[in-house]
Amino acid sequence: VAIVVLIFVAVVITLVTWLHFWRRSKKRAAKSLQPNATGSDDIHSIDSLLLDLSTLQVATDDFAEDKRLGEGGFGVVYKGDLPGGQEIAVKRLSKTSRQGIEELKTELLLVAKLNHKNLVRLVGVCLEKREKILVYEYMPNRSLDTFLFDTEKVKELDWSKRFKIISGIICGLQYLHEDSQLKIVHRDLKARNILLDSDYNPKISDFGLAKIFGGDQSKIVTHRIAGTYGYMSPEYAMRGQYPTKSDVFSIGVLILEIITGRRNYNTEQDDLINVTWEHWTREKAIELIDKSLSNCCPIDQFLKFMHIGLLCVQQKPADRPSMSAVNFMLSSNEVHLPPLTRPAFFLHEIETNSEPNIAGNAKQASSNEVTITELVPR
């Protein structure tokens, strides 16, 4: 009996030890494959999105010029119609695009995992014959900048539409920062990346610059600046830090653009942040109301939105509100807005303090510079 018991115990110990080391080896193998490894669920998600190249060629009349919607840093976007009648936007990445197949898969997984009414929806993908094509839902009203900075089309954006657009963008960004399974920093929020459906509901697009991270976001640093000059926060442009408060800065600029109808910066005028702050301190903020709004803009709401916009572009990231706080400020009529301090005068700071060892020349950063998105669970 003693011998049998000893043999039994020895066998159990051997099995437990073998199982322990087997699990550790599996974890090490899985970790060594990151970020290129893809789980079975993720592979299934990608497979379910695959579309044939022939289908997209028919949908776009073989990528005809008259189907062309626009061109970005990665390639050309076309209007298409699937056999069932669904309208789509086909993003055909250029052959010279630096975005590799693994980066593309990462972007696909990112977009596929997100589900919010204010985020553009991925319809499918094509990876045939060296083609790398992303297919999104079609937005009839294109992007916000086509309305906001056009002297005629801007008249279609009355105050109620602008209110809806700002609120929708805030909700979408709050989802990315706080409510989704993955914490996401977009890093390239601007009017061109806000798409509008037929009812002018906004949808945040272009997650090619998104960065997913875990841990202390204040210590995340990149040595490759990516984004659009004029929307980047100073700490990101100068030091490569991109916490969620960097997106908040971009939202602040966007809010000021939407309510004033002015670009943040052009060669004919000072930057919008500086202009807004000067008018605010002189109590002449109402002079910045977009002329196309005529008499339909409630002064109290305009000033409230301007206050929130200036809060979002404060010099110190810690002084900028979170997206949930911004959402609460927008939805409440009785909330007391925090006092304002001097905002970050972005253009002046970049010109005098840019650091070549990080960004080379910060003024040259644009939406064409893209880094790899990293999938890291929260």
Protein Blocks (a to p, Z undefined) as FASTA:
>chain_A
ZZmmmmmmmmmmmmmmmmmmmmmmmmmmmmmmpckbccfklmmmmmmmpccfklmmmmno
ooiaklpgbdcfklccdddddfkopacddddddfklcbdfklmmmmmmmmmmpccfkbcc
dfbdcdeehiacddddddfklpfklmmmgcklmmmmcfklmmmmmmmmmmmmmmmmmmmm
bdcdeklacfklpccdfkopacdehjllgccdehjfklgccfbdcddehjacfklmmnop
acfklmmmmmmmmmmmmmnopafbdfkbccfklmmmmmmmnopmmmmpcfklmmmpcfkl
mmmmmmmmmmmmgfblklpccfklmmmmmmpckbccddddddddfklmmmmmccfklnop
aklgcfkbccddddddZZ
